[in-house]
Amino acid sequence: MKTKHLRFAAVGFYILTLIAPQLIFAQKQPVNPTPKPFELTVDSIMRGPQLVGYPPTGAYWSQDSQRIYFRWKQADEPRLKEMSLYVVNRDGTGLRRLTEDEAKQAPPANGELSKDKTMTVFADEGDIFIYDHVKGARRQITRTVDAETNPHFTFDQKRIYFTRLSNLYVMALDGGSLEQLTDIRVGGAGGGVAPVAGGGGGGGGGGAQRQGASDTQQRGTDSQEYLKKEERALLDAVRERAEQREEQEKKRKEREKRKPLNLPTGQNAIALNLSPDGRYVIATVSEPATGAKTTIVPNYVTESAYTEDISGRTKVGDTPGRTRLMIINAETGETKNVDHGQRLAAPPAAQRTETNATDQPQRERSDSEQAQARGQGERPPRPQQRDRDVQLSQLQWSEDGKNAVLMARAADNKDRWVMLLDTATGKTKVLANVHDDAWVDGPGAFTLGWLPDNAHVYFESERDGFAHLYSVSIEGSEPAQLTSGQFEVSDVRLSADKTKFYFTSSEGSPFERHLYSMSTSGGDRTRITAMPGNNQVDVSPDESMLADVNSFSNKPPELYLRPMKPDDRTGLVANEQVTTSPVPEFSAYKWIDPPIVSFKARDGATVYGRMYMPSNWKGGGPAVLFVHGAGYLQNVHRWWSQYFREYMFNHLLMERGFVVLDIDYRGSAGYGRDWRTGIYRHMGGKDLTDHVDAVNYLEKEHGVDPKRIGLYGGSYGGFITLMAMFTQPDVFAAGAALRPVTDWAHYNNQYTSNILNLPQGDAESYKQSSPIYFANGLKGALLICHGMVDVNVNFQDTVRLVEKLIELRKENWEVAPYPVEDHGFEREASWADEYKRILKLFTRNLRPDIRSVSTRIGRAEKKR
């Protein structure tokens, strides 16, 4: 009996072990259905994710479509703890957090799926693995101290290839034999490196040659050659040694039949792609910037207690690093650069200048120098075309393995091309050109893929004003437009049978995003998602289910599961909510769905905004404009804002009697090409006048006091705040500029050069767009807040502006530095300090009729 009891105890322990993760998760669910009241204070809302929760991310399906995996974290978990991997069944049951060991054995989120969909090859922590979807298990392929990356199946699916130490290797799946396909060597004088062990650099025996052996390989005079021949015929020892040397030389040449590729120091092969026929390796080679200087960000609060320097980025105008595509013959090692075929015509003679290798203009010859050259009989140089600076990327092979396409982008970003690549010659053929006099961009600017006929590719363009899908034949023809209308398309992918597209679209409303399907030939579009707001959808492999991360204006993102099609009986969609991210007290407050309003700008354009109106508004009170950042971003919509702290802070302002308006100014996303490029060559132009026109709208339509207007925002929003305070001092009485750009000549190249060109070639654009040149106009109260270890908008921007304000003897401003914060704050204390200062700024300068905000905050904190 005792043994029997022990057996039952062991079984009970085993069952408890199995269900323990589910019990642990269940214990975290709220027990009391009535949450405690929510107190709207700065400290409370600046808890951030520990209040609103962490959104589920990276959702992906198991290959059998029975489970969904995603990353998530409970709101009460430590801030620095990584997101855990969760799994849930397709019907919404069985939600649980995986242990570390279980997570390692779960299907991979990334990798390449085999053609028969039974295996995925992927890299994890520097080694290569294959996940068997039939057995539900992973198999380790490599186990080395060197990192292996970027694994793929070969075209015949019998081998895998991957990158190790900047070289491409291929391994058989059955026998495991390993073959090196490239010999890329980095560094060394003249672009080469000394041969390494096993690299084919030594003789057959690996040792030094005998003295005089090298001399016998050099041809001498006729008499010397006669003696050499006679010596070999006369003496057996000489003949045997010569035959041994010749045999070793023959073997060495056989081993070294693949010519090595020697890259100069600083250059690296960052991506290697094997052609389907296995004959060529297409290498992406990075070249460092020449003469560029990086910023240095001092870090004052460190573990060492010493100031440590953080190496930052380059500034706009410096020559950026670039990449080129190179084709390597896998058998011989012979190489050729891919020729993009884009040339720049020489300038007219009157404008012609000498150029260096980086195409930067040099000084023109003086009249005397030109006359001297003519006197010496020197002929004037003939104008020649120059290669345009074009970057190539996104190489993609057709499913039949016969053709490859890629995307090309001009360095000035005014042109992009879809190109067909001939790997045998390295030549390209332009299939489609996307041009913009300002700069090429849009939500689908990098979309590129093959259609199932292997004869057409699809891409996106704003050629009709909005980001839409197009297809083009590889034989050459005018691209065919597949979608059209005043909406935008993004996140394009093909269905499993490749007969239709799935994509996200703003069709129906620029303020929502839904999943649509459409035939690959175009035509009617079918909306699939029904929940209002934003829908980020992953379709199950069998295309019967959707994993939808949905959010609404006042509801943070949550994961929902639902069938692909509506319920046949009711026409409604059954959505199964999987996650609940906010803490219970969050739902105790009535967060609003801000009404979307519109008004006409001075040029007749329609501007949209989200309004926060006090419930007892009678007119005559103050207003605040919130300015979103990021430049190309939409914040007037019906989904959970990435500025959720500001969303809650706007509620706090609203409760204190402020009207708050948040607009999608010129340059914001979601409204097409013309709206996107409305700031070309003048940031702080139409984007700022849209805010001034918003003030006029508030005054005329809602009776706000025009003398009591403030604004605040971070990054680009901080920049607009400075421009408003400096150039519109009679409109804005107070402003809070957070982590602001103060001089665009000090920002990065990839963002700034698109909009303002280069400072050395378009100084006017930079001067009319940079707040530091207008600082003398400051009249109202200005608050500047900036993280001191900001590697994006460096703290130097604020330091330079502070010096300018001192030199101008301005007084009505203050700066709050945050010693441990980067561009996006991390610590709750920093967020709270910053927004208490903003609230104090607006209360003092726009609401002098109410008690001191510090007193109100102090009393509120005492109650807590």
Sequence and secondary structure as in RCSB ss.txt:
>XXXX:A:sequence
MKTKHLRFAAVGFYILTLIAPQLIFAQKQPVNPTPKPFELTVDSIMRGPQLVGYPPTGAYWSQDSQRIYFRWKQA
DEPRLKEMSLYVVNRDGTGLRRLTEDEAKQAPPANGELSKDKTMTVFADEGDIFIYDHVKGARRQITRTVDAETN
PHFTFDQKRIYFTRLSNLYVMALDGGSLEQLTDIRVGGAGGGVAPVAGGGGGGGGGGAQRQGASDTQQRGTDSQE
YLKKEERALLDAVRERAEQREEQEKKRKEREKRKPLNLPTGQNAIALNLSPDGRYVIATVSEPATGAKTTIVPNY
VTESAYTEDISGRTKVGDTPGRTRLMIINAETGETKNVDHGQRLAAPPAAQRTETNATDQPQRERSDSEQAQARG
QGERPPRPQQRDRDVQLSQLQWSEDGKNAVLMARAADNKDRWVMLLDTATGKTKVLANVHDDAWVDGPGAFTLGW
LPDNAHVYFESERDGFAHLYSVSIEGSEPAQLTSGQFEVSDVRLSADKTKFYFTSSEGSPFERHLYSMSTSGGDR
TRITAMPGNNQVDVSPDESMLADVNSFSNKPPELYLRPMKPDDRTGLVANEQVTTSPVPEFSAYKWIDPPIVSFK
ARDGATVYGRMYMPSNWKGGGPAVLFVHGAGYLQNVHRWWSQYFREYMFNHLLMERGFVVLDIDYRGSAGYGRDW
RTGIYRHMGGKDLTDHVDAVNYLEKEHGVDPKRIGLYGGSYGGFITLMAMFTQPDVFAAGAALRPVTDWAHYNNQ
YTSNILNLPQGDAESYKQSSPIYFANGLKGALLICHGMVDVNVNFQDTVRLVEKLIELRKENWEVAPYPVEDHGF
EREASWADEYKRILKLFTRNLRPDIRSVSTRIGRAEKKR
>XXXX:A:secstr
 HHHHHHHHHHHHHHHHHHHHHHHHHHTS S SS       HHHHTTTHHHH    EEEEE TTSSEEEEEE  T
TS TTS  EEEEEETTS   EE  HHHHHHS  SSSEE TTSSEEEEEETTEEEEEETTTTEEEE    SS EEE
EEE TTSSEEEEEETTEEEEEETTT  EEE   EEE SGGG     TTTT S TTSS   TTHHHHTS   HHHH
HHHHHHHHH HHHHHHHHHHHHHHHHHHHHT S  EEE TT EEEEEEE TTSSEEEEEEEE  SS  EEEEEE 
S TTSS EEEEEEE TTS   EEEEEEEETTT  EEE B   EE    GGG   B TT  B     HHHHHHHHH
TT        EE  EEEEEEEE TTSS EEEEEEETTSSEEEEEEE TTT BEEEEEEEE SS    TTTT EEE
 TTSSEEEEEE TTSS EEEEEETT    EE   SSS EEEEEE TTSSEEEEEE TT TT BEEEEEETT   E
EE   SSSEEEEEE TTSSEEEEEEEETTEEEEEEEEESS  TTTS    EE    S GGGGGS      EEEEE
 TTS EEEEEEE  TT  SS  EEEEE  SSS   SSSS  S HHHHHHHHHHHHTT EEEEE  TT SSS HHH
HTTTTT TTSHHHHHHHHHHHHHHHHH   TTSEEEEEETHHHHHHHHHHHH TTT SEEEEES  S GGGS HH
HHHHHH  TTT HHHHHHH GGGGGGG  SEEEEEEETT SSS HHHHHHHHHHHHHTT  SEEEEEETT  SS 
  HHHHHHHHHHHHHHHHHHH TTS  HHHHHHHHHHH 
